Each structure stands twice: as structure tokens, then as C-alpha cells.
Amino acid sequence: MKEITKEEILQIPVLNFCFRSKFYKDYLDSFVQDINTGQHIDVYCIMHYLIKAVINYCGISLTYRTVAYDFAWAVLAANKSLWNE
């Protein structure tokens, strides 16, 4: 897979807005590194951790639970081979 660059990340308006902020500008390098690391992780492993995060945040944080759920849904949508009866 092709590595994602900082320039590509900054072309996404919401991420560009965030990483221009003084609060988040120092995190761009680690963000890009984490994204590129994630490309090499098995999709079943990713789903395992996302489902576990959804379960762990039930009753604790609606925000974190929703983010994990939305990421899991995006992984499922991108990997139709995971869909079965």
C-alpha cells in the first residue's frame, strides 16, 4: 500500500483545521505514522480492537463509543469479505 503523506492529510479540510491549531500541530507526525502503521494490521485484528473499544466504552463515554463504532462501520464497509450470515 502507498504511504500517506502529511500533505495528503492536510488536504482534508477538517484535519487541516485541526493540525493548524496550536493544540494539535505537534501531533501531525505521530498521526501520519499511526495511519501508515494501521495499513499493515490485519483487518480481523482491527475489528477485534474496535469492537472491544465499543464494548469497553458502553456506559462510560458515548463519544468514544460512537467514534469506535463509526470506525468499525467504515472498516466493514471497506471490506465486504467480512460480511456473512
OpenMM code with the backbone's topology and positions (N, CA, C; nanometers):
from openmm import Vec3, app, unit

residues = "MET LYS GLU ILE THR LYS GLU GLU ILE LEU GLN ILE PRO VAL LEU ASN PHE CYS PHE ARG SER LYS PHE TYR LYS ASP TYR LEU ASP SER PHE VAL GLN ASP ILE ASN THR GLY GLN HIS ILE ASP VAL TYR CYS ILE MET HIS TYR LEU ILE LYS ALA VAL ILE ASN TYR CYS GLY ILE SER LEU THR TYR ARG THR VAL ALA TYR ASP PHE ALA TRP ALA VAL LEU ALA ALA ASN LYS SER LEU TRP ASN GLU".split()
positions = [
    Vec3(0.0820, -0.1181, 0.0000),
    Vec3(0.0000, 0.0000, 0.0000),
    Vec3(0.0868, 0.1250, 0.0000),
    Vec3(0.0317, 0.2280, -0.0554),
    Vec3(0.1017, 0.3558, -0.0630),
    Vec3(0.0980, 0.4247, 0.0733),
    Vec3(0.2106, 0.4774, 0.1151),
    Vec3(0.2162, 0.5515, 0.2406),
    Vec3(0.1441, 0.6852, 0.2255),
    Vec3(0.0717, 0.7247, 0.3256),
    Vec3(0.0008, 0.8523, 0.3269),
    Vec3(0.0970, 0.9596, 0.3771),
    Vec3(0.0950, 1.0736, 0.3135),
    Vec3(0.1869, 1.1825, 0.3485),
    Vec3(0.1161, 1.2908, 0.4295),
    Vec3(0.1961, 1.3762, 0.4925),
    Vec3(0.1408, 1.4902, 0.5653),
    Vec3(0.0604, 1.5800, 0.4720),
    Vec3(0.1133, 1.5975, 0.3524),
    Vec3(0.0470, 1.6848, 0.2552),
    Vec3(-0.0938, 1.6328, 0.2223),
    Vec3(-0.1071, 1.5005, 0.2088),
    Vec3(-0.2384, 1.4423, 0.1810),
    Vec3(-0.3339, 1.4619, 0.2983),
    Vec3(-0.2828, 1.4483, 0.4193),
    Vec3(-0.3641, 1.4695, 0.5385),
    Vec3(-0.4114, 1.6138, 0.5443),
    Vec3(-0.3220, 1.7070, 0.5145),
    Vec3(-0.3558, 1.8483, 0.5246),
    Vec3(-0.4475, 1.8960, 0.4124),
    Vec3(-0.4688, 1.8133, 0.3111),
    Vec3(-0.5640, 1.8475, 0.2060),
    Vec3(-0.7081, 1.8210, 0.2501),
    Vec3(-0.7254, 1.7490, 0.3599),
    Vec3(-0.8587, 1.7225, 0.4149),
    Vec3(-0.8938, 1.8405, 0.5053),
    Vec3(-0.9950, 1.9186, 0.4677),
    Vec3(-1.0217, 2.0447, 0.5390),
    Vec3(-1.0318, 2.0343, 0.6914),
    Vec3(-1.1053, 1.9377, 0.7422),
    Vec3(-1.1216, 1.9296, 0.8877),
    Vec3(-0.9889, 1.8950, 0.9558),
    Vec3(-0.9081, 1.8092, 0.8947),
    Vec3(-0.7783, 1.7752, 0.9543),
    Vec3(-0.6806, 1.8918, 0.9425),
    Vec3(-0.6862, 1.9632, 0.8319),
    Vec3(-0.6023, 2.0815, 0.8154),
    Vec3(-0.6359, 2.1823, 0.9244),
    Vec3(-0.7641, 2.2045, 0.9476),
    Vec3(-0.8082, 2.2963, 1.0529),
    Vec3(-0.7535, 2.2534, 1.1890),
    Vec3(-0.7647, 2.1257, 1.2192),
    Vec3(-0.7181, 2.0748, 1.3491),
    Vec3(-0.5681, 2.0896, 1.3661),
    Vec3(-0.4927, 2.0495, 1.2650),
    Vec3(-0.3474, 2.0495, 1.2791),
    Vec3(-0.2855, 2.1887, 1.2653),
    Vec3(-0.3626, 2.2886, 1.2250),
    Vec3(-0.3144, 2.4270, 1.2289),
    Vec3(-0.3268, 2.4843, 1.3693),
    Vec3(-0.4097, 2.4223, 1.4509),
    Vec3(-0.4303, 2.4680, 1.5872),
    Vec3(-0.3042, 2.4477, 1.6705),
    Vec3(-0.2772, 2.5434, 1.7587),
    Vec3(-0.1588, 2.5313, 1.8453),
    Vec3(-0.1682, 2.4094, 1.9362),
    Vec3(-0.2915, 2.3617, 1.9609),
    Vec3(-0.3101, 2.2473, 2.0492),
    Vec3(-0.2718, 2.1146, 1.9839),
    Vec3(-0.2813, 2.1069, 1.8503),
    Vec3(-0.2633, 1.9790, 1.7811),
    Vec3(-0.1509, 1.9767, 1.6791),
    Vec3(-0.0889, 2.0912, 1.6516),
    Vec3(0.0117, 2.0963, 1.5453),
    Vec3(0.1290, 2.0020, 1.5695),
    Vec3(0.1631, 1.9780, 1.6936),
    Vec3(0.2769, 1.8908, 1.7245),
    Vec3(0.2443, 1.7425, 1.7096),
    Vec3(0.1189, 1.7078, 1.6815),
    Vec3(0.0768, 1.5682, 1.6704),
    Vec3(0.0660, 1.5173, 1.5267),
    Vec3(0.0911, 1.6031, 1.4287),
    Vec3(0.0746, 1.5630, 1.2892),
    Vec3(0.1659, 1.4461, 1.2523),
    Vec3(0.2917, 1.4526, 1.2906),
    Vec3(0.3854, 1.3449, 1.2556),
    Vec3(0.3408, 1.2109, 1.3134),
    Vec3(0.3012, 1.2084, 1.4405),
    Vec3(0.2595, 1.0810, 1.5003),
    Vec3(0.1268, 1.0345, 1.4413),
    Vec3(0.0394, 1.1275, 1.4037),
    Vec3(-0.0869, 1.0925, 1.3395),
    Vec3(-0.0614, 1.0211, 1.2078),
    Vec3(0.0263, 1.0778, 1.1266),
    Vec3(0.0596, 1.0176, 0.9972),
    Vec3(0.1261, 0.8813, 1.0175),
    Vec3(0.2138, 0.8720, 1.1140),
    Vec3(0.2812, 0.7450, 1.1422),
    Vec3(0.1803, 0.6387, 1.1847),
    Vec3(0.0859, 0.6752, 1.2703),
    Vec3(-0.0161, 0.5792, 1.3149),
    Vec3(-0.1036, 0.5332, 1.1997),
    Vec3(-0.1412, 0.6249, 1.1122),
    Vec3(-0.2223, 0.5877, 0.9962),
    Vec3(-0.1471, 0.4889, 0.9083),
    Vec3(-0.0213, 0.5171, 0.8826),
    Vec3(0.0565, 0.4276, 0.7971),
    Vec3(0.0844, 0.2938, 0.8631),
    Vec3(0.0985, 0.2918, 0.9936),
    Vec3(0.1143, 0.1658, 1.0658),
    Vec3(-0.0132, 0.0838, 1.0555),
    Vec3(-0.1280, 0.1496, 1.0666),
    Vec3(-0.2564, 0.0819, 1.0598),
    Vec3(-0.2830, 0.0127, 0.9269),
    Vec3(-0.2183, 0.0580, 0.8207),
    Vec3(-0.2372, -0.0047, 0.6896),
    Vec3(-0.1843, -0.1482, 0.6861),
    Vec3(-0.0967, -0.1809, 0.7783),
    Vec3(-0.0306, -0.3113, 0.7764),
    Vec3(-0.0867, -0.4083, 0.8803),
    Vec3(-0.1920, -0.3677, 0.9488),
    Vec3(-0.2529, -0.4531, 1.0501),
    Vec3(-0.3665, -0.5327, 0.9865),
    Vec3(-0.3769, -0.6585, 1.0221),
    Vec3(-0.4809, -0.7463, 0.9705),
    Vec3(-0.6184, -0.6894, 1.0031),
    Vec3(-0.7098, -0.6925, 0.9063),
    Vec3(-0.8427, -0.6340, 0.9232),
    Vec3(-0.9211, -0.7028, 1.0353),
    Vec3(-0.9027, -0.8306, 1.0566),
    Vec3(-0.9702, -0.9005, 1.1666),
    Vec3(-0.9212, -0.8483, 1.3012),
    Vec3(-0.7934, -0.8189, 1.3098),
    Vec3(-0.7357, -0.7636, 1.4324),
    Vec3(-0.7919, -0.6240, 1.4583),
    Vec3(-0.8034, -0.5440, 1.3536),
    Vec3(-0.8597, -0.4102, 1.3666),
    Vec3(-1.0032, -0.4189, 1.4182),
    Vec3(-1.0829, -0.5064, 1.3578),
    Vec3(-1.2222, -0.5208, 1.4011),
    Vec3(-1.2294, -0.5673, 1.5461),
    Vec3(-1.1423, -0.6586, 1.5849),
    Vec3(-1.1396, -0.7064, 1.7233),
    Vec3(-1.1212, -0.5897, 1.8196),
    Vec3(-1.0221, -0.5056, 1.7942),
    Vec3(-0.9938, -0.3945, 1.8844),
    Vec3(-1.1035, -0.2887, 1.8824),
    Vec3(-1.1631, -0.2643, 1.7660),
    Vec3(-1.2709, -0.1655, 1.7597),
    Vec3(-1.3964, -0.2147, 1.8320),
    Vec3(-1.4305, -0.3404, 1.8133),
    Vec3(-1.5469, -0.3953, 1.8842),
    Vec3(-1.5212, -0.3953, 2.0351),
    Vec3(-1.4007, -0.4305, 2.0739),
    Vec3(-1.3650, -0.4289, 2.2155),
    Vec3(-1.3761, -0.2868, 2.2719),
    Vec3(-1.3341, -0.1864, 2.1936),
    Vec3(-1.3446, -0.0471, 2.2386),
    Vec3(-1.4902, -0.0054, 2.2542),
    Vec3(-1.5749, -0.0448, 2.1593),
    Vec3(-1.7176, -0.0126, 2.1690),
    Vec3(-1.7748, -0.0709, 2.2985),
    Vec3(-1.7441, -0.1955, 2.3243),
    Vec3(-1.7959, -0.2615, 2.4449),
    Vec3(-1.7406, -0.1961, 2.5714),
    Vec3(-1.6109, -0.1682, 2.5722),
    Vec3(-1.5486, -0.1095, 2.6910),
    Vec3(-1.6023, 0.0290, 2.7248),
    Vec3(-1.6453, 0.1042, 2.6237),
    Vec3(-1.6941, 0.2397, 2.6490),
    Vec3(-1.8448, 0.2472, 2.6705),
    Vec3(-1.9158, 0.1354, 2.6632),
    Vec3(-2.0596, 0.1356, 2.6909),
    Vec3(-2.0826, 0.1817, 2.8343),
    Vec3(-2.1661, 0.2831, 2.8505),
    Vec3(-2.1955, 0.3349, 2.9833),
    Vec3(-2.0890, 0.4250, 3.0404),
    Vec3(-1.9789, 0.4449, 2.9681),
    Vec3(-1.8698, 0.5288, 3.0172),
    Vec3(-1.8580, 0.6556, 2.9336),
    Vec3(-1.8515, 0.6378, 2.8011),
    Vec3(-1.8336, 0.7534, 2.7136),
    Vec3(-1.9076, 0.7308, 2.5828),
    Vec3(-2.0141, 0.8031, 2.5646),
    Vec3(-2.0890, 0.7947, 2.4397),
    Vec3(-2.0030, 0.8417, 2.3223),
    Vec3(-1.9204, 0.9430, 2.3444),
    Vec3(-1.8354, 0.9957, 2.2366),
    Vec3(-1.7356, 0.8911, 2.1895),
    Vec3(-1.6565, 0.8343, 2.2805),
    Vec3(-1.5560, 0.7349, 2.2416),
    Vec3(-1.6210, 0.6108, 2.1818),
    Vec3(-1.7328, 0.5697, 2.2411),
    Vec3(-1.8037, 0.4531, 2.1891),
    Vec3(-1.8498, 0.4787, 2.0459),
    Vec3(-1.9021, 0.5967, 2.0192),
    Vec3(-1.9501, 0.6308, 1.8858),
    Vec3(-1.8358, 0.6369, 1.7860),
    Vec3(-1.7246, 0.6937, 1.8253),
    Vec3(-1.6086, 0.7007, 1.7357),
    Vec3(-1.5612, 0.5599, 1.7007),
    Vec3(-1.5479, 0.4733, 1.7984),
    Vec3(-1.5044, 0.3356, 1.7724),
    Vec3(-1.6052, 0.2632, 1.6837),
    Vec3(-1.7337, 0.2831, 1.7094),
    Vec3(-1.8383, 0.2205, 1.6288),
    Vec3(-1.8311, 0.2698, 1.4839),
    Vec3(-1.8152, 0.4002, 1.4666),
    Vec3(-1.8076, 0.4558, 1.3312),
    Vec3(-1.6843, 0.4056, 1.2564),
    Vec3(-1.5723, 0.3938, 1.3251),
    Vec3(-1.4529, 0.3376, 1.2613),
    Vec3(-1.4768, 0.1921, 1.2220),
    Vec3(-1.5402, 0.1161, 1.3110),
    Vec3(-1.5686, -0.0244, 1.2800),
    Vec3(-1.6603, -0.0343, 1.1588),
    Vec3(-1.7597, 0.0518, 1.1522),
    Vec3(-1.8513, 0.0511, 1.0381),
    Vec3(-1.7757, 0.0839, 0.9086),
    Vec3(-1.6836, 0.1789, 0.9150),
    Vec3(-1.6040, 0.2150, 0.7971),
    Vec3(-1.5171, 0.0976, 0.7525),
    Vec3(-1.4605, 0.0242, 0.8475),
    Vec3(-1.3799, -0.0936, 0.8137),
    Vec3(-1.4683, -0.1993, 0.7477),
    Vec3(-1.5864, -0.2217, 0.8033),
    Vec3(-1.6790, -0.3183, 0.7435),
    Vec3(-1.7215, -0.2761, 0.6034),
    Vec3(-1.7505, -0.1503, 0.5846),
    Vec3(-1.7930, -0.1012, 0.4536),
    Vec3(-1.6827, -0.1167, 0.3488),
    Vec3(-1.5592, -0.1048, 0.3924),
    Vec3(-1.4454, -0.1166, 0.3012),
    Vec3(-1.4041, -0.2623, 0.2761),
    Vec3(-1.4552, -0.3541, 0.3574),
    Vec3(-1.4154, -0.4952, 0.3487),
    Vec3(-1.5381, -0.5846, 0.3440),
    Vec3(-1.6038, -0.5865, 0.2294),
    Vec3(-1.7277, -0.6652, 0.2135),
    Vec3(-1.7040, -0.8139, 0.2377),
    Vec3(-1.5801, -0.8580, 0.2272),
    Vec3(-1.5499, -1.0004, 0.2519),
    Vec3(-1.5788, -1.0397, 0.3971),
    Vec3(-1.5882, -0.9420, 0.4875),
    Vec3(-1.6177, -0.9710, 0.6288),
    Vec3(-1.7664, -0.9942, 0.6517),
    Vec3(-1.8502, -0.9582, 0.5560),
    Vec3(-1.9938, -0.9723, 0.5717),
    Vec3(-2.0344, -1.1149, 0.5468),
    Vec3(-2.1104, -1.1707, 0.6366),
    Vec3(-2.1647, -1.3050, 0.6190),
    Vec3(-2.2944, -1.3166, 0.6979),
    Vec3(-2.3563, -1.4303, 0.6852),
    Vec3(-2.4839, -1.4527, 0.7546),
    Vec3(-2.4600, -1.4531, 0.9033),
] * unit.nanometer
topology = app.Topology()
chain = topology.addChain("A")
for resn in residues:
    res = topology.addResidue(resn, chain)
    for name in ("N", "CA", "C"):
        topology.addAtom(name, app.Element.getBySymbol(name[0]), res)
